Amino acid sequence: MKGTAVYSLSNFLGKGNIILAFMDNGRDSDMLKKLISGTMGKIPGKNNIWFNITYSGGHAVIEAVSGGLDMRYRTLKTNIPKIYTMPCYPSVLIMDRAGVVQFIYAGYSPTVIGDISNWLEKNR
């Protein structure tokens, strides 16, 4: 949601890669958030749309951190489809323009942003 407009992932199909970073309030997720905020401008592909989804208790906060959306929304965790249940946090999922999942990065590493950037560069 942004203002009175309601969005779903299907609104972004065909516009670029959709990147979903699923996090919790753990240390590894905090470290990933810091990496994301410090390197977002260096991620290859100007049409990528990156969302952080942070779980805390029974809620999820969804933030668009790229794509010019300036969107932040808090919802119940149960409103996130079960298909997006990740094995660990943080986890990053990349969908192509057609909405097909092409890449999953589970866990934290100091190289996570570089690894994602390399994948995006090779798969433009």
N, CA and C of each residue as an Amber inpcrd file, in Angstrom:
protein
   372
   0.8230000  -1.1810000   0.0000000   0.0000000   0.0000000   0.0000000
   0.8670000   1.2450000   0.0000000   0.4720000   2.2200000  -0.7790000
   1.1070000   3.5310000  -0.7520000  -0.0120000   4.5440000  -0.9050000
  -0.2280000   5.3260000   0.1340000  -1.3920000   6.1940000   0.1190000
  -2.6360000   5.3270000   0.0990000  -3.4630000   5.5200000  -0.9070000
  -4.6570000   4.6810000  -1.0370000  -4.4780000   3.6040000  -2.1050000
  -3.3130000   3.5990000  -2.7740000  -3.0560000   2.5920000  -3.8110000
  -2.5940000   1.2850000  -3.1810000  -3.1560000   0.1880000  -3.6340000
  -2.7690000  -1.1380000  -3.1610000  -1.9400000  -1.8060000  -4.2530000
  -0.7770000  -2.3180000  -3.8810000   0.1160000  -2.9640000  -4.8290000
   0.2390000  -4.4460000  -4.5110000   0.5270000  -5.2250000  -5.5330000
   0.9270000  -6.6180000  -5.3520000   2.1490000  -6.8240000  -6.2380000
   2.8310000  -7.9350000  -6.0580000   4.0280000  -8.1840000  -6.8720000
   3.7170000  -8.1680000  -8.3580000   2.5220000  -8.5730000  -8.7360000
   2.1710000  -8.6060000 -10.1620000   2.2000000  -7.2060000 -10.7900000
   2.0660000  -6.1490000  -9.9800000   2.1620000  -4.7900000 -10.5110000
   3.5500000  -4.4730000 -11.0570000   4.5510000  -5.2410000 -10.6340000
   5.9280000  -4.9420000 -11.0090000   6.4820000  -5.8790000 -12.0820000
   5.6760000  -6.8560000 -12.5010000   6.1310000  -7.7810000 -13.5380000
   6.4280000  -7.0200000 -14.8340000   7.4870000  -7.4370000 -15.4910000
   7.8730000  -6.8340000 -16.7620000   8.7020000  -5.5720000 -16.6290000
   8.8610000  -5.0510000 -15.4350000   9.5760000  -3.7880000 -15.2400000
  11.0410000  -3.9770000 -14.8920000  11.3940000  -5.1340000 -14.4010000
  12.7680000  -5.4170000 -13.9890000  12.7640000  -6.5870000 -13.0370000
  13.9390000  -6.9430000 -12.5630000  14.0140000  -8.0070000 -11.5640000
  13.3700000  -7.5230000 -10.2720000  12.6860000  -8.4210000  -9.5890000
  12.1030000  -8.1300000  -8.2870000  12.9380000  -8.8770000  -7.2590000
  13.4770000  -8.1320000  -6.3130000  14.3530000  -8.7070000  -5.2970000
  13.6550000  -8.5890000  -3.9520000  13.4840000  -9.7290000  -3.3050000
  12.8350000  -9.7780000  -1.9930000  13.8540000 -10.2420000  -0.9760000
  14.1580000  -9.3980000  -0.0020000  15.0910000  -9.7540000   1.0650000
  14.2700000  -9.9860000   2.3330000  14.1970000 -11.2480000   2.7410000
  13.4370000 -11.6310000   3.9300000  14.3700000 -11.6250000   5.1290000
  13.9720000 -10.8980000   6.1710000  14.8280000 -10.7520000   7.3420000
  14.0040000 -10.8530000   8.6200000  14.7240000 -11.0100000   9.7160000
  14.1180000 -10.9570000  11.0400000  14.9000000  -9.9110000  11.8370000
  14.7870000  -9.9410000  13.1370000  15.5060000  -8.9660000  13.9610000
  16.8380000  -9.4960000  14.4790000  17.3400000 -10.5530000  13.8580000
  18.6150000 -11.1400000  14.2680000  19.8130000 -10.3540000  13.7730000
  20.9680000 -10.7100000  14.2970000  22.2220000 -10.0330000  13.9640000
  22.5640000 -10.1090000  12.4850000  22.4030000 -11.2910000  11.8780000
  22.7330000 -11.4350000  10.4580000  21.8260000 -10.5650000   9.5850000
  20.5570000 -10.4920000   9.9360000  19.6340000  -9.6410000   9.1750000
  20.0030000  -8.1670000   9.3270000  20.3870000  -7.7590000  10.5290000
  20.8220000  -6.3740000  10.7360000  22.0590000  -6.0470000   9.8990000
  22.9790000  -7.0010000   9.8310000  24.1850000  -6.7840000   9.0270000
  23.8300000  -6.6590000   7.5450000  22.8860000  -7.4880000   7.0750000
  22.4630000  -7.3820000   5.6760000  21.8060000  -6.0380000   5.4110000
  20.9440000  -5.5840000   6.3060000  20.2980000  -4.2790000   6.1330000
  21.3300000  -3.1740000   5.9830000  22.3880000  -3.2200000   6.7910000
  23.4410000  -2.2100000   6.7080000  24.1430000  -2.2790000   5.3550000
  24.4270000  -3.4950000   4.8870000  25.0580000  -3.6410000   3.5660000
  24.1570000  -3.0910000   2.4670000  22.8720000  -3.4100000   2.5450000
  21.9220000  -2.9530000   1.5330000  21.8810000  -1.4320000   1.5050000
  21.7420000  -0.8040000   2.6630000  21.6260000   0.6550000   2.6960000
  22.8980000   1.3390000   2.2040000  24.0390000   0.7060000   2.4080000
  25.2930000   1.3090000   1.9800000  25.6750000   1.0530000   0.5350000
  25.0150000   0.0980000  -0.1240000  25.4370000  -0.2700000  -1.4810000
  24.3170000  -0.2540000  -2.5130000  23.1230000   0.1840000  -2.1440000
  21.9900000   0.0810000  -3.0600000  22.2730000   0.7450000  -4.4090000
  22.9470000   1.8540000  -4.4250000  23.2330000   2.5310000  -5.6870000
  24.2120000   1.7930000  -6.5800000  24.8810000   0.7830000  -6.0540000
  25.8790000   0.0380000  -6.8250000  25.3380000  -1.2710000  -7.3820000
  24.0880000  -1.5900000  -7.0950000  23.4850000  -2.8240000  -7.5910000
  23.2320000  -2.6700000  -9.0900000  23.7060000  -3.6020000  -9.9250000
  23.5160000  -3.4870000 -11.3750000  22.0410000  -3.5300000 -11.7770000
  21.7140000  -2.7720000 -12.7980000  20.3660000  -2.7770000 -13.3660000
  19.4970000  -1.7060000 -12.7510000  19.2060000  -0.6750000 -13.5050000
  18.4380000   0.4450000 -12.9610000  16.9600000   0.1180000 -12.7670000
  16.4760000  -0.9630000 -13.3570000  15.0620000  -1.2970000 -13.2540000
  14.7480000  -2.3240000 -12.1740000  15.7450000  -2.7090000 -11.3920000
  15.4860000  -3.6530000 -10.3070000  14.6270000  -2.9960000  -9.2470000
  13.7440000  -3.7840000  -8.6720000  12.9080000  -3.3020000  -7.5830000
  13.2080000  -4.1800000  -6.3790000  13.7520000  -3.5910000  -5.3220000
  14.2010000  -4.3250000  -4.1500000  13.2700000  -4.0290000  -2.9830000
  12.7620000  -5.0810000  -2.3720000  11.9270000  -4.9600000  -1.1860000
  12.5940000  -5.6770000  -0.0190000  12.6350000  -5.0370000   1.1370000
  13.0050000  -5.6900000   2.3800000  11.7220000  -6.0880000   3.0830000
  11.6220000  -7.3290000   3.4930000  10.4870000  -7.8200000   4.2680000
  11.0590000  -8.2890000   5.5980000  10.7450000  -7.5660000   6.6600000
  11.3110000  -7.8630000   7.9740000  10.2220000  -8.3660000   8.9020000
  10.4160000  -9.5720000   9.4120000   9.4720000 -10.1800000  10.3440000
   9.8630000  -9.8290000  11.7740000   8.8550000  -9.4810000  12.5570000
   9.0500000  -9.2040000  13.9690000   7.7700000  -9.6150000  14.6810000
   7.8690000 -10.6620000  15.4760000   6.6660000 -11.1770000  16.1320000
   5.6760000 -11.6480000  15.0890000   4.4610000 -11.2150000  15.1840000
   3.4290000 -11.6220000  14.2400000   3.2470000 -10.6670000  13.0820000
   4.1920000  -9.7190000  12.9100000   4.0650000  -8.7190000  11.8540000
   5.2200000  -8.7970000  10.8580000   4.9840000  -8.1620000   9.7120000
   6.0180000  -8.0060000   8.7000000   6.0050000  -6.5530000   8.2420000
   7.1780000  -5.9860000   8.1160000   7.3060000  -4.6360000   7.5630000
   7.9020000  -4.7870000   6.1730000   7.1980000  -4.2500000   5.1810000
   7.6310000  -4.3280000   3.7860000   8.0880000  -2.9330000   3.3710000
   9.3400000  -2.8430000   2.9360000   9.9030000  -1.5600000   2.5230000
  10.4720000  -1.6790000   1.1190000  10.0890000  -0.7630000   0.2500000
  10.7120000  -0.6860000  -1.0710000  11.9720000   0.1590000  -0.9070000
  13.1280000  -0.4440000  -1.1680000  14.3830000   0.2830000  -0.9840000
  15.0130000   0.6900000  -2.3070000  14.3800000   0.3280000  -3.4130000
  14.8120000   0.8160000  -4.7270000  13.5960000   0.8660000  -5.6290000
  13.7750000   1.4020000  -6.8160000  12.6730000   1.4850000  -7.7670000
  11.8690000   2.7620000  -7.6400000  12.3110000   3.6860000  -6.7740000
  11.6370000   4.9740000  -6.6320000  10.2460000   4.8990000  -6.0230000
   9.9370000   3.8400000  -5.2940000   8.5850000   3.6700000  -4.7660000
   8.3550000   4.3670000  -3.4350000   9.3960000   4.5400000  -2.6180000
   9.2650000   5.1820000  -1.3220000   8.0570000   4.6350000  -0.5640000
   8.0640000   3.3200000  -0.3710000   6.9270000   2.6380000   0.2240000
   7.3680000   1.8820000   1.4700000   6.5680000   1.9780000   2.5240000
   6.7890000   1.2180000   3.7590000   5.4210000   0.8430000   4.2840000
   5.2400000  -0.4520000   4.5690000   3.9310000  -0.9460000   4.9540000
   4.0880000  -2.0280000   6.0080000   3.2810000  -1.9640000   7.0380000
   3.2890000  -2.9820000   8.1000000   2.0180000  -3.8100000   7.9600000
   2.1780000  -5.1240000   8.0050000   1.0430000  -6.0260000   7.8610000
   1.2170000  -7.2190000   8.7910000   0.1970000  -8.0150000   8.9140000
   0.3100000  -9.2450000   9.6730000   1.1770000 -10.2350000   8.9050000
   1.9810000 -10.9880000   9.6180000   2.8420000 -11.9960000   8.9900000
   2.0090000 -13.0000000   8.1960000   0.8080000 -13.2770000   8.6580000
  -0.0630000 -14.2280000   7.9640000  -0.5410000 -13.7060000   6.6110000
  -0.3670000 -12.4150000   6.3370000  -0.7380000 -11.8630000   5.0250000
   0.3220000 -12.1170000   3.9580000   1.4960000 -12.5820000   4.3730000
   2.5480000 -12.9260000   3.4110000   2.2820000 -14.3650000   2.9770000
   2.1340000 -14.6160000   1.6640000   1.8440000 -15.9880000   1.2090000
   2.8880000 -16.9900000   1.7010000   2.4310000 -18.1620000   2.0610000
   3.3150000 -19.2120000   2.6040000   4.4010000 -19.6270000   1.6200000
   4.1910000 -19.3900000   0.3440000   5.2040000 -19.7330000  -0.6590000
   6.5100000 -18.9710000  -0.3980000   6.4140000 -17.8520000   0.3080000
   7.5970000 -17.0470000   0.6170000   8.1900000 -17.3750000   1.9860000
   7.8810000 -18.5310000   2.5210000   8.5070000 -18.9740000   3.7710000
   9.9440000 -19.3880000   3.4540000  10.8860000 -18.7910000   4.1480000
  12.2980000 -19.0380000   3.8850000  12.8790000 -19.9880000   4.9380000
  13.9070000 -20.7570000   4.5620000  14.5010000 -21.7110000   5.5070000
  15.3010000 -21.0400000   6.6190000  15.7940000 -19.8420000   6.3670000
  16.5640000 -19.1110000   7.3670000  16.5120000 -17.6240000   7.0220000
  16.9220000 -16.8200000   7.9870000  16.9740000 -15.3660000   7.7710000
  18.3860000 -14.8920000   8.0120000  18.8570000 -14.0240000   7.1630000
  18.1830000 -13.4580000   6.0000000  18.2160000 -14.4200000   4.8100000
  17.2860000 -14.2090000   3.9030000  17.2570000 -14.9050000   2.6150000
  16.8470000 -13.9030000   1.5510000  17.4850000 -13.9860000   0.4040000
  17.1910000 -13.0720000  -0.6990000  16.7260000 -13.8920000  -1.8860000
  15.6330000 -13.4830000  -2.4760000  15.0250000 -14.1830000  -3.6040000
  14.9480000 -13.1970000  -4.7700000  15.3750000 -13.6290000  -5.9540000
  15.3050000 -12.7620000  -7.1310000  14.3890000 -13.3940000  -8.1670000
  13.3890000 -12.6130000  -8.5880000  12.4830000 -13.0300000  -9.6600000
  12.8060000 -12.2310000 -10.9070000  12.7250000 -12.8920000 -12.0520000
  12.9600000 -12.1850000 -13.3120000  11.7210000 -11.3690000 -13.6930000
  11.7820000 -10.7150000 -14.8410000  10.6810000  -9.8550000 -15.2880000
   9.3530000 -10.5950000 -15.4070000   9.4180000 -11.9070000 -15.6270000
   8.1960000 -12.7050000 -15.7810000   7.6780000 -13.2230000 -14.4340000
   8.4160000 -12.9720000 -13.3550000   7.9860000 -13.4140000 -12.0450000
   8.4700000 -14.8030000 -11.6670000   9.4060000 -15.3390000 -12.4350000
   9.9480000 -16.6680000 -12.1570000  11.1680000 -16.5240000 -11.2440000
  11.1770000 -17.2760000 -10.1540000  12.3150000 -17.2270000  -9.2330000
  13.5420000 -17.7920000  -9.9390000  14.6060000 -16.9890000  -9.9730000
  15.8240000 -17.3790000 -10.6610000  17.0120000 -17.5790000  -9.7280000
  16.9360000 -17.0110000  -8.5240000  18.1080000 -17.0050000  -7.6420000
  17.6330000 -16.9130000  -6.1990000  18.2090000 -17.7290000  -5.3140000
  17.9260000 -17.6480000  -3.8870000  19.2540000 -17.6570000  -3.1440000
  19.4080000 -16.7260000  -2.2460000  20.6050000 -16.6370000  -1.4050000
  20.1380000 -16.7840000   0.0270000  20.4920000 -17.8750000   0.6830000
  20.0500000 -18.1410000   2.0470000  21.1840000 -17.8990000   3.0200000
  20.9180000 -17.1240000   4.0590000  21.9160000 -16.8390000   5.0780000
  22.6610000 -15.5480000   4.8040000  23.6120000 -15.2610000   5.6620000
  24.3980000 -14.0350000   5.5400000  25.8580000 -14.3600000   5.2560000
  26.4460000 -13.5440000   4.4180000  27.8770000 -13.5670000   4.1680000
  28.2860000 -12.1370000   3.8570000  29.4950000 -11.7350000   4.1970000
  29.9420000 -10.3890000   3.8430000  29.9610000 -10.1620000   2.3290000
  29.9160000 -11.2580000   1.5590000  29.9530000 -11.1380000   0.0950000
  28.5580000 -11.1660000  -0.5380000  27.5040000 -11.1770000   0.2780000
  26.1510000 -11.3470000  -0.2500000  25.8020000 -10.3060000  -1.3170000
  26.0840000  -9.0510000  -1.0940000  25.7380000  -8.0140000  -2.0780000
  26.5620000  -8.1960000  -3.3460000  27.8370000  -8.5160000  -3.2020000
  28.6670000  -8.7830000  -4.3770000  28.1870000  -9.9900000  -5.1510000
  27.7910000 -11.0390000  -4.4430000  27.2730000 -12.2360000  -5.1090000
  25.9850000 -11.9340000  -5.8690000  25.0990000 -11.1850000  -5.2480000
  23.8430000 -10.8010000  -5.9080000  24.1330000  -9.8890000  -7.0930000
  25.0290000  -8.9330000  -6.9170000  25.3930000  -8.0180000  -8.0130000
  25.9810000  -8.7770000  -9.1930000  26.8600000  -9.7450000  -8.9060000
  27.4410000 -10.5520000  -9.9830000  26.3610000 -11.3080000 -10.7410000
  25.4020000 -11.8940000 -10.0160000  24.3220000 -12.6200000 -10.6730000
  23.4870000 -11.6710000 -11.5380000  23.1580000 -10.5130000 -10.9910000
  22.3480000  -9.5410000 -11.7580000  23.0860000  -9.0690000 -13.0190000
  24.3820000  -8.8590000 -12.8790000  25.1850000  -8.4140000 -14.0340000
  25.1840000  -9.4660000 -15.1400000  25.3360000 -10.7290000 -14.7690000
  25.3740000 -11.8110000 -15.7570000  24.0190000 -12.1080000 -16.3770000
  22.9570000 -11.7280000 -15.7030000  21.6110000 -12.0940000 -16.1490000
  20.7500000 -10.8810000 -16.4910000  21.3650000  -9.8850000 -17.0680000
  20.6290000  -8.6810000 -17.4750000  19.7170000  -8.9810000 -18.6230000
